[in-house]
Amino acid sequence: MKTSFTSRFPFFCRPFLIGFALCAVGLFPARARLSQWETTDSMASARYSHTATLLPSGQVLVAGGYAGRALSSAELYRPALRVWTMTGSMSAARYDQTATLLASGEVLVAGGTDGATAIWRSAELYDPATMLWTATDGMGTARINHTATLLPSGQVLVAGGYNNVDGSLSSAELYDPATRTWTATGSMIDPREYHTATLLPSGQVLVAGGFNSVDRFLSTVELYEPASGTWTATGSMVDARFAHTATLLLSGQVLVTGGHNNIDGSLSSAELYDPASGTWAETDSMSIGRSRHTATLLASGKVLVAGGGKGTGRDMHLSSALLYDPATGRWTTTESMDTARSDHTATLLPSGRLLVAGGHNNIDGYLSNAELYGWGNP
């Protein structure tokens, strides 16, 4: 006579076996099966306002940042081993810089500050083959809190930012990897820092929001046309904001989330830009206002917003995470990170998992720890 699988075990064991089977087929909630967030190896150095770049090898290069002082060190995260290893250090300690992956596989780091007296115009190249940094031509203007966008031509557009001589900047420059030199291009209409820059499917670059000392918090938006090297105004956002995020959706629309202004404080609002009409429309707001967070387009087409800061006080840094579904235009809450953090980085790995690293909060201070998101299909 045949016996069932469960009948081979004592009666008191069977509920556990049945529960295991239900988990396996998905009849219990995802939280009961496995957490979406999982801690991974910590970096050798705590850091925030650093950069993180996905390399062609699938490794992640983290460079610079601040932890009581500006850092020149760099580290590599190896997803297959789930460990961090040190790599060559930059020649200059810097944070609030930009890092751009070039078509060659090299990484261009530009600008930033040492946190003391210097705001850098210098730039460096990281070569994954040698794991070393070499100096390249410096920008025409020193800048921090700027943006850097890889254009279809292979050139890199740097726009805006700040330095302690000129204040908020409207100037823009192009880096040519073929000649390893910078040249000036058309200036933006508005000086701005802490803005966002998004490469559109058309090849144009959408710059949105930011801050300057004259107009303060900006709702204005501009488009850069690489063919002519000029900027034109496009529709303004509903809310002025800086330290927000901008994410290109699979539809070609751009989702802007959160940020800060002096009227509303930390913003929970979100907006969609339609390149076809050049206009913005409000979409569902997040459950809580936040700035200096991250927003990442997942393989599913949804956008994961994680961490950030809000207001003041002990709970001003957030561990919460939200998912935006473009199909419904709604946000849903997903599991929170183990650690509250802002000014961190979020990098989508080839596996589809998301690596969140570093940042800071007002309880733990500067953070070296890292987390992975994405056991399930969000």
Sequence and secondary structure as in RCSB ss.txt:
>XXXX:A:sequence
MKTSFTSRFPFFCRPFLIGFALCAVGLFPARARLSQWETTDSMASARYSHTATLLPSGQVLVAGGYAGRALSSAE
LYRPALRVWTMTGSMSAARYDQTATLLASGEVLVAGGTDGATAIWRSAELYDPATMLWTATDGMGTARINHTATL
LPSGQVLVAGGYNNVDGSLSSAELYDPATRTWTATGSMIDPREYHTATLLPSGQVLVAGGFNSVDRFLSTVELYE
PASGTWTATGSMVDARFAHTATLLLSGQVLVTGGHNNIDGSLSSAELYDPASGTWAETDSMSIGRSRHTATLLAS
GKVLVAGGGKGTGRDMHLSSALLYDPATGRWTTTESMDTARSDHTATLLPSGRLLVAGGHNNIDGYLSNAELYGW
GNP
>XXXX:A:secstr
    TGGGS GGGHHHHHHHHHHHHT S HHHH  SEEEE   SS  BS EEEE TTS EEEE  BSSSB   EE
EEETTTTEEEEE   SS  BS EEEE TTS EEEE  B SSS B   EEEEETTTTEEEEE   SS  BS EEEE
 TTS EEEE  EETTTEE   EEEEETTTTEEEEE   SS  BS EEEE TTS EEEE  EETTTEE   EEEEE
TTTTEEEEE   SS  BS EEEE TTS EEEE  EETTTEE   EEEEETTTTEEEEE   SS  BS EEEE TT
S EEEE  B SSSTT B   EEEEETTTTEEEEE   SS  BS EEEE TTS EEEE  EETTTEE   EEEE S
S  
